[in-house]
Amino acid sequence: MSTFTKAASNQICNICRQQGKLSKDHVPPRGTLIFQDVGINNFENLFKGTKKKFTKISQNGIKFETICESCNNKLGHDLDAGLKSFTSNITEELSKPIPINKTLLIECFPSTVIRSILGHILAAKTETDNVTPDRKIRSFLFDYSKPIHKDIHVFYWFYPFANIRITRDFVMPISQDEQGNIKMGFCNIIKFFPIAFLVTDVVSYAQLPNLNQYRNFSVRIKVKIPLSIGNIHEEGWPEIPSNSGNPFVAGGKSFFQDSITASPRNRLSSF
């Protein structure tokens, strides 16, 4: 069985920043994916216009060998169940008659979902650095007595595509004030059917719902949150510049090296 693993350039855990043997983290976690047999490209090859359909093949999803076994266990055992339950509940609601307003109410543990997504974003990076958003995430990720940091905003939207998209460390225009000043946001994205997440340091974006409103919730508190399925964004929105979306994005080494799109092999790319 072939596998695809992006390994860290050192032996420092991307979460606890301790040096030692690193383990492999599935991003997104196993149990959330419908298709695991995928062809993979990183953004560097996509922007170069490579003629290869895929640069890597994996029958077991996408793995990053970037976090220690202790952090991997905490992420997998303590938090990923909440994310898996959330995505499963969305899929279940999609199988039912669609409400007239095309908004589903999805039961979830929002604090757990946020922490799971943030943990996998930290893992999805082969360079262990100390950029401000990562440092803020590390400060509360596994300390459940602390709220989600007020500057960490997690937006979500319906994603009816089979392709997985992981986009690390990029900057894009988020909003514009009355004087025409453009507000830039530092962003990370994880997308996989049926949900997409944008993590940024800006409080609002494109009228998307923001999980930050649940930042003070215990990981044990369950609520129902809205998911609109009426306005479907393009698969590459918002990280791929287009006339209908952002005019540009800017990123460094992590953006081109660790940002990935993975497509199911020999299957349709959307539902």
Buried (B, 14 or more C-beta within 10 A) or exposed (E): EEEBBBEBEEBBBBBBBEEEEBBBBBBBBEBBBEBBBBBBBBBBBBEEEEEEEBBBBBEBBBBBBBBBEBBBEBBBEBBBBBBBBBBBBBBEBBEEEEEEEEBBEBBBBBBBBBBBBBBBBBBBBBBBEEEEBBEBBBEBBBEBEEBBBEEBBBBBBBBBBBBBBBBBBBBBBBBEEEEEEEEBBBBBBBBBBBBBBBBBBBBBBBEBBBBBEBBEBEBEEEEEBEBBBEEBBEBBBBBBEEEEBBEEBEBBBBBBBBBBBBBBBEEEEEE
